[in-house]
Amino acid sequence: MQKTYYTTSGLYKQVHINYWIVTDSEWIDYFIFKRDRNNAFSWDTVEIKIKKLENSWKKAEAEISKILQRWQEELVCVFMQKKWQDYWFARVYNTFWWKDIYIYSEDVQWAKDGDIVLIKIKKWIDKPVWIVTSIMGKQTDKDMQEKILLQQYAIRTNFNEKVIQEAKNLVWVIWWKFREDLTREIIVTIDWEDAKDLDDAISVKRNSDWNYELGVHIADVAEYVKNSSHLDTEAKKRWTSIYLPWRVIPMLPKDISDDLCSLNPKTPKATLSILMVIDASNGKVLSKKIKETLIHSKARLTYNEVWEYLSTKNEKIIPSAHIRQMLEHSYDLFKIVYSRRKKEWKIEFDFPEVKVEVDTNGKPISITKRQRNDAHRLIEEFMILANEEVSKYFSEKKIPFLYRVHEKPSEEWVFALQKILSEYGIPMDAKNLTPLSISHIIDALKWRKEEYVLSKQILTSMSKAKYLDLPLWHFGLSLKYYSHFTSPIRRYPDLQIHRIIKEFIKWNMSKTEVLRYQKMLWKVANMSSTNEQKAEEVERKITHLKTIEYMESYVWTEFEGRVSWINANWLYIELDSWVEWFVLGKNLDLHFAFDETKNAFFNSKTKKALWLWDYTRIKVAKADKSMWFLDFELLSK
């Protein structure tokens, strides 16, 4: 009897040196064995035959039957020639593996041995015939590794002339008379020192009944970037801004992101505002209004200076008495809302942000971590509240909308996490996992030496948040309704729902428009989720690359660090300089053996153990940016 295969399609991705998956439109992952890849490359859209369905302990398995669409037509390769044979080939450039592609001599163009080239399929016979299309340079050229990575992910780094010209032709909104005038209100922006694309501003005041009125004012990008314009078409090819150590690759040209729409101080700006009246006794929203507004930011503040003022009350930091009063009202309101949200089971991770400092040539000069303070938490809570209330409003109105959803962790991850926590005497009910139980675990970790690393492990056990056109639960925030409304300068989903909001409040949401949105939003959600993942991967890999480049100056140097993660295959070491890298278990001294029951390495010679978050010393054995290679050597404990 012939075996029946069910087919589906999805995005193919390599996530490890020997680990490939395809994710379908329902976000189900299928494991792909090496023999079943059928010449697919990461991010290709493929058709698969399902061989085994998922069960409680193993992913579903499939084989790739057809390439439906290449993620990018051009591949980055190293051009090479066999010394003993008269033919050329291109070796696909990949941080996981190498694949050689034969190039006919007539398709070599002007490429030379060792060049970094782009190739694409010229035609198909039985197999694809490839041709060299352009030369990027040599491996040793300045910033070549960064250029290769951006090319591999098809990151658009430049705007075409039509987009640039359209941005330059935009003028400040002239229909200000039809907006609610909030230019006299005390409104400020609070952000990082180096931020230029200021999406959001806040205002807080006490009403006559002593309740609070919170205003969250978001740049009205949709007023300028119209649907199907050149700017909109380009934004949909980018979907999000990408933040690199030495530059930002914006979703929109800087004329818009840093000037026209950025809520810079002392200049009138078009905004979309949600004005909420909040009960001073319990932090609940009593009423809300969403309006097209005109604001005039009174100050461009930073997190650090706001927190310095709130913690010291030094008036020299914030000269304006009106702004000081507004910030004090904001802080009082934050504490009320924050207290309510903690009671409602919100999971809170408080990790510092890694910051790679570079010089004018893009060379890393330091790696630090930006510590969070209550000014960060204040803005975070106010943005979450705005996102929740906007999402809830349009869901209740049954208007098609984009939602940010976060599913409960998978059983596989939950039981793995339970095992890890049990090794440190921390109980967890894997069968009845809730945001409250995770929040209690995180609270229980406070003041323990393993707090940082175990909290990171809990975070990695969480499912990946995504966009959907249905209002499903957000597990991490413990919210029934949640959307992304507050960053339209840098995220396309926010821009999309701004258009929906504006059509609705202007009474332009006809049945035809409702039907149009119902048909298109699932695609916007899917593409937004996919491209968000790609942007995060690029940011993470660039940080890794800059870390390797930074450590090139410290080869053979010894450092003290702490074990930030450990298993039988490797252990991660975090240095005091915030550099984190791994040591392969197989490269440890022969006297080291891993004890699975205690999750530690034991040295039979010294009779000492290496536990999670223990101090140890390492030596930087090798660091080579061109090969993406960094090697730590553990000095015997």
N, C-alpha and C positions, 0 to 999 in steps of 0.2 A: 504494500500500500504506500502510495507516494505521500511524503510528509507535506503538510500544509503550512506555509509561512504567511503571517500577517505582515503587511507593510505599513510604514508610516514615513514621515520625513522630519528632518530637524537640522540643527546646527552641530557640526562635528568640531571637536576641540580636543587638543592634546593637553592634559593637565599634569602629566608626569612623564618621566623618561620611558616608562613602560605602561602608560595608562591613558587610554583614549575613551571618550564618551560622545554620544550624540544625545542632545536634548531636544525633545519634540515640543510642539505648540502647547501641550499640557504641562510642560516643565518636568516631564518624566525623563530620567537619565537611563541610557542603555550603554552597557559596557561593550567596547569593541576590541576584539583580540587583534594582535599585530597582523595575522594572516588575513583578516577580514576588512582591512582598511581600504582596499581598492584604489590606491593612489590619491586618497583624499588628503587635503591640507587643512590646518586649523581654520575654523570659521567658514568652511564651505557648507553650503546647503546640500544635504544628501538625502537619498532615499535608502531606507534600511529594511531588511527582512528580520523580523523578531524571531529569535531562536528559543529563548527562554524568558518567561515572565518573572517579574520581581517577586521575591518572598521576604520574610522577616529578617533574613540574614545575608541575602545576596542580591546585588543589582540585576536588573533584566539584562539579557545578552542579545546582541544583534550583529548582523554583518551588513556592510555597505554594498548595496546593489547598483547604485547609480549616483553619479555626481549631477545634481540638478543645477547648481550655480556655484561657480568659483567665487570665493570672497573677494579676490582681486585677480585681475587678469595677469598682472605682472608679479613675478617672484624675484626675491633678492637672492643672488648667488655669488659664490666665489668662482671666477673663471680660471680654469686650469687646463694643462696639457700633460698627458702622460709622456715621460721622457723617452720611453722605449717604443712608443707608437705614434703614428701620424694622425691623431684625431684629438678633438677638443671635447671638454665636457664642463658643465656647470654644476657646482655642488651647492645645493639649496642651503641657505644660511639659516640655522635654527639653533636655539640654545639647548634643545633637547637631543636632537639627532641630526645626522647628515644624510642627504639623499643625492645621488649623482644622476644628472640628466645629460644624455648625449646631445651634442650640437654638431650638425653637419657643417663642413668647412665653408660653404657658401653663405651660411647664416651667422658666421662669427662676427661679421662687420669689422670694426676696428679694435675689438677687445684684445687685451694682452694678458699674458699669464699673471695671475694674482690680482687682477682687477675685481672690484665689486661691481657687478652688473645687474641689470634688470632683464629678465627674459619673459617671453609670453608664447602662447601656442600659435604657430603659424598656420598649421592645418592638421587634420587627422588623416592617417592612413589606417593602419591597424592600431597604432599608438600615436600619441600626440607628437608632432614635429615642432621643436622649439626654435626660437630665433632671439638673438640679442637685440634689445631695443635701445638701451642706453647704458652709459658707464657712470657710476656714482663716484668712483675714485679708488684709492688704495685703502687697505685695512688700517694702515697707520695714519691716515689723514685725520686732522683735528675733528673731533665730534663724530667720526664715522659710525661708531657703534650706536650713538643716539639716532643718527639719520637712518641707519638700517632698521632699527626698531620701529621708528615712526612709519617707514615705508612698508614694513611687514604688516602693520596694523592698518594700513591705508589711511593714515591720519593726514587730513588736509591742513597744511600749514600756511597756505597763502590764499588770498581771496582774488577772484578774477576781476577784470576791469569793470564788468557790468555791476557786480556786487559793490565794489568800492565806490563807483559813481552814484549808485542808488543811495548809498549811505550818506555820501557828501551832499546830495540834493535834498535830504530830509531837513525840514525846518521845525523849530519848536512849535508845539501844538497851538493852533490859533483859536481853537474852539473852547478856550478856557472859561468863557461865560457860562457854559453848560455844565461845568464842574463845580462841586462844592468847594468853596474857597477856605482852605485851612492854613493860609500863609501866615496868619497871626498866631497860630498855635505853637507851643514850645515842642518842636519835633527835632530829634537828633538821630544821627547814625552812629552805631558802635560796631567796630570791626577791627581786624588786624592792622598793624601799622603799615604794611605794604599792600593792602587791598586797594584796588582801583575801581573795580566793578561793584559799586555799592547798590545792592538790590533793595535793601530794606531799611526802614526807619521806624522809630517808635515814639509814642507820646502817651503819658499817663497823668491823670488828674483825679482829684476827689470831687464827686458831685455833692449837691446840697444834702442828699440823704446819706452821705459819707461812704457810699459805695464808690468803686473805682471805675473810671472809663479808660480802657486801654485801646489805643489806636495802633494798628500795624499797617504801615504804608509801604506798598510795593511798587517799584518802578513799572509804569504802564507801557511796557515794550510793545504790546499788541496795538497800541495807538499808532505806532510807526511801522512796525514790521507786519505788513498785510499778508493775508493768505495768498499763496501762489506767486508772490513777488520774487524777484531775484534773491533778496535777502532771506526770504522764507525757504526757498528751494535750497539755498546753501546751508541754512541752519539745519534742515532735515537731513543733510548729508553728514553733519557733524554731531547733532543731537545733544552735545554737551561740551562745555569748556574743559580743557585738560590743563592741570596745574603741575608744571615741572619746576625743578629747583631754580632754574635761571630764566624762565619765561612762562607766560600763559599762552596757550593756544586757544583763542576765544571762539565761542560759537558764533558770535557776531563781530563785525569790524569794530576797532577801538573807537571810531567816531561815535558809535552807538554805545558800546559797553562801558567805556571810560568817560564819556562826555555827555552826549545827548540824553541818555537814559539813566546814567549813574546819578544817584541822589547826592551830588556834591553840595556843600553848604553855600548859603547866601545867594542862591539862584532858584527861581521858580521851576518846579518839576511836576510833570503829569504823573499821577499815581493812581493805583487801585487800592482803596483802603477798606479794611474791615474794622468797624468801631464797635467795641464790646463793652457792655456794662457788666461788671463783675461784683458779686456779693462779697463784701469785705469780711463776712463772718466765716465763709466756707470755700471761697475761691471758685464758685460755680458761675457760669455765664448766664445772666438773667435775660439779656436781649442783645441783638446784634444787627448791624446795618452794613451792607456792602455798597460802596459808592465810588464813582469816578471823582477824583479829587485833584486839587492843586495844592502843593505844599511848598514850604520854603525852609529847608533844614537850617537850624540855628547853629549847629556845630557838627564837625566831623571828629568824633571821639574814638578812642581806642579802648580795647578791653582793659589793658593794664592801667591806663590813667583813670578810668571809671572805677576800677576796683581799688586803686590807691586812694581815691577820694572817699569812697564808701567805707573803707576800713580805717581811715585816719581822720576824715572830716577836715582835711587841710584845704581851705578855701582858695589857696593860691593855685591849686591844680585845676579847679573849675572856677574861673573868675565870675561867671554870671550867676547871680542869686536865683534867677528863674530856672536856669538849667539845673542848678544844685537841688532845688526843691523838687523838680520833676524826677531827677534821678533817685531821690530819697523815697518819693512815692512809688517809683518803679521797683525799688528794692523791697519795700514793704509788701507790695503786691506779689512780687516773685516768691517771697517766703510763704505767703498764703497759698498760692497756686501750687508751688512745689510740694508743700505739705499734703495737699489734697491728692496730688498725682501719686505720691508715694503710697498713700493709703489705697489707691486704686490699682496697685500692683505694677506700676511702671518698673521695667528693668533698667537700671542705670549703670553703665560702664563709664569710668572716669579716667581714660588713658590719655597721657600727654601726646601731642602731635609731633612726629619726627620732622625736623627742619634741617635740610642740607643747605648750608651757606656756601655760595660760590663767588669767585672773584669776577672781574669784568670779562675774563676770557672763558668763563664757564667752568673753571677748575674748582673742585670742592676744597674748601679751606677749614670747614668744621662741620660736625654733625651734632646737633643739639635736639632737645625736646622742649616744645612750648607747653608749659604747664597751664592747666585750666584753673580758672578762679570763678567766683560767683558772678562776675560780669558776663563770662561766657554762658554760664548756666541760665542767667536771666534772659539773655537774648534767645537761647535755645528753647526755654519754656514758653516764651511769648510766641515764637514762630510755630512751635508744636500746637499751641492753642489756636492760633490763626488757621493753620492747616486743618485741624480737626473741625473747627466750626464751619469753615467754607465747605469742606467735604460733606458734613452732616446736612447743611442747608440744601445743597443741590441733590443729595440723595433723597431727602424727604420731599423735594419738589419733583422727583422722578425725571430729572433732566439728565441726558447722557453726560457722563463725566469720567475723568481718569482718576483712579485710586492707587494709593501706595499700600500694598498688602505685604504681610510678613507671616508666613505659616509657622506652625509649631515644628520644632526640630524633629527629624526623622527618628524612628525607633532605633535604627543602627547607631546614630550619634548619641542618643539619649543613654542607651545602655553602656556605650563606651565611656561616656562622661561619668556615669554612675560608678563604674569600675575605678576610674582615676580618682574621683573624690573619696571613695571608700578607703583607698590606700592612705589617705591623710586624715581618716577618722571623721569625714564629713558625710552624714547620711543624706540620701536623695531618693525620693519615691519616683522611680522611673515611669511607673504606670499611670501616675496621676500628676504629671508635670504641669505646672501653671506658671504664669509670670510671677505670682506672689511667692511660690516656692523657690524660684530662681533668685528673686530679690532677697529672700531670707538667707539663701546660701551666700550671696555676695556680701551681705551685711555680716554674716558669721565669719567671713574671711578677714574682715578688718582687724588690723593689728597683728595678723599672722605673717610670718616671713614669706609664706607662699602666696600671699594675697594677689600680687601682681601677675604671677605666672598662671595661677589657677583661674583667675578672672579672665585672662586671655584665652585659656582653654575653653571656658564656658562660652565666650564670644564666638570662637571658631566652631563651636557645636551648633550655633544658631543657623537656621535656614537663611538663605539670601533673600532680602526684600526685593520686590519686583512691582511692576506696574500692571494693572488690570483695568478693564472697563466695568468691573463689578465691585461693590463695596464689601469686601471680605475683611475679616478681623486682622488687625495688626498686633501680632503676638508680643513683640518686644515692647511696644508702647502701651499694650493692653487697651487698645482703642477699637471701637466698632467701626468708626469712620476716620479715614485719614487720606489726605492728598498732598501733593507738592504744589504749593501756591506761591511760595515766597522767593523763588529765584529764577524769574523769567529771563534774566540777562544771560544766565549760564546753563539753563536746563530747558530743553524743548517741551517736555510735558507741562511745565509751569506756564510756558507761553501758550500752549494749546488750551489749557483750561481758562486762562485769562480771556481768550477769544470767546469761549462759551459764556463766561460770566458777563462780559460786556454785551453780548447779543441778548442775554436774558434781561439784564437791568435796563436795556434800551427797548425792550418789548419787540425784539426782532427774531425771537426764537419761534419760528413757524414750524408747522408739522413737517414741512419739507426739510428744514434744517435739522430737526430732531432725528428724522430718518437718516439724513446724511451722516450725522455724528454717530448714530448707532452702527452704521456700516463701517465707519473708518477708525473708530477709537481703539478697537482691538488690535489693529495693525500698528497704530501709534504706540500703544502700550507695549507690544511685543518688541518693536524696533528700539524703543526707549530703554527697555530692560537689557537687551542685547548690547547696545552701544554703551550703556553705562558700565557693563562688565568689562568691555574692551578698554574704555578710558581708565578704569581702575587698574587693570592689568598693566597698561602702559605706564601709569604713574608709579606703580609698585616696582616694575622692572627698571625704570629709569633710576629710581632711588637705589635699587640694588647695584646698578651699574656705577652710579656715583660713589657708592660705598666702596666698591672694589677700587675705583680710581683713587679715592682718598687713602685707602690702605696701601697703595703702591709705594707710598713714601715711608712705610713702616715695616717693610719686609725684614725678617729676623729680629724684630723688636718684640720684647715680652710685655704682656699686659695682664692685669688682674681683671677677672670678670666673674659673672655668676651664671650658674646653669639655669637657663630660662625655659628649657624643655628637654625631655629625656625619654628615649625608648631604646629598644634593642638595636636599632639601625643607626641612630645618630643622637647626638646631644647638641643643643643650641647653647652658645655662650654669648651673653650680653656683656659688653665691656662698659667701663665707666664712661666712655666717650659716647655711649648709646649705639655703637656699632654692634649688630647682632649677626652671627653667622654660625654654621654648624661644623661639628667634627664627626666624621663617619665612624661608626662603631668599629668597623673592620680595620681602621687605621690606628686604633688605640693600642697601647702597650699590650703585649701578649698576656700580661698578668691580670688585665682587666677582664671581668666576666659580668654579663648582665643578669640580674636577678629579677625575673618577671613578677614574682610575688611581692617584692618590695619596691619595684620600679626604680632601681638604682644600679650603678656599676660598682663592683667590689674589686679591690686590688689585693690579690692573694699574697703579694710580696710585702706590701706595707700594712696589710690588714685594715685598710681604711676604705670607706665607702664614699661614693660621689652621688649626692642626693640633689633633688630639685632645689634650686636657689642657693646651693652651696657656693662658696667662693672657691675659685681655682685659678691657675695661671696657664696662659697659652702663649704660643709664639706664632707670629705670622710667618708661615712657611713659604707662601707664594701669593702674589696678587698680580693678575694680568687682565686688564680691562679688555684688551682685544680678543681674549679667549673667554671672557665672562667667568674668570676663574679666581676664586679666593680660597685659600687653604689655611685653616688653623691647626696647629699641632698642640695637643694637650701635653703639658709638662706633668710628669708623674706626681700623683698625690700620695 
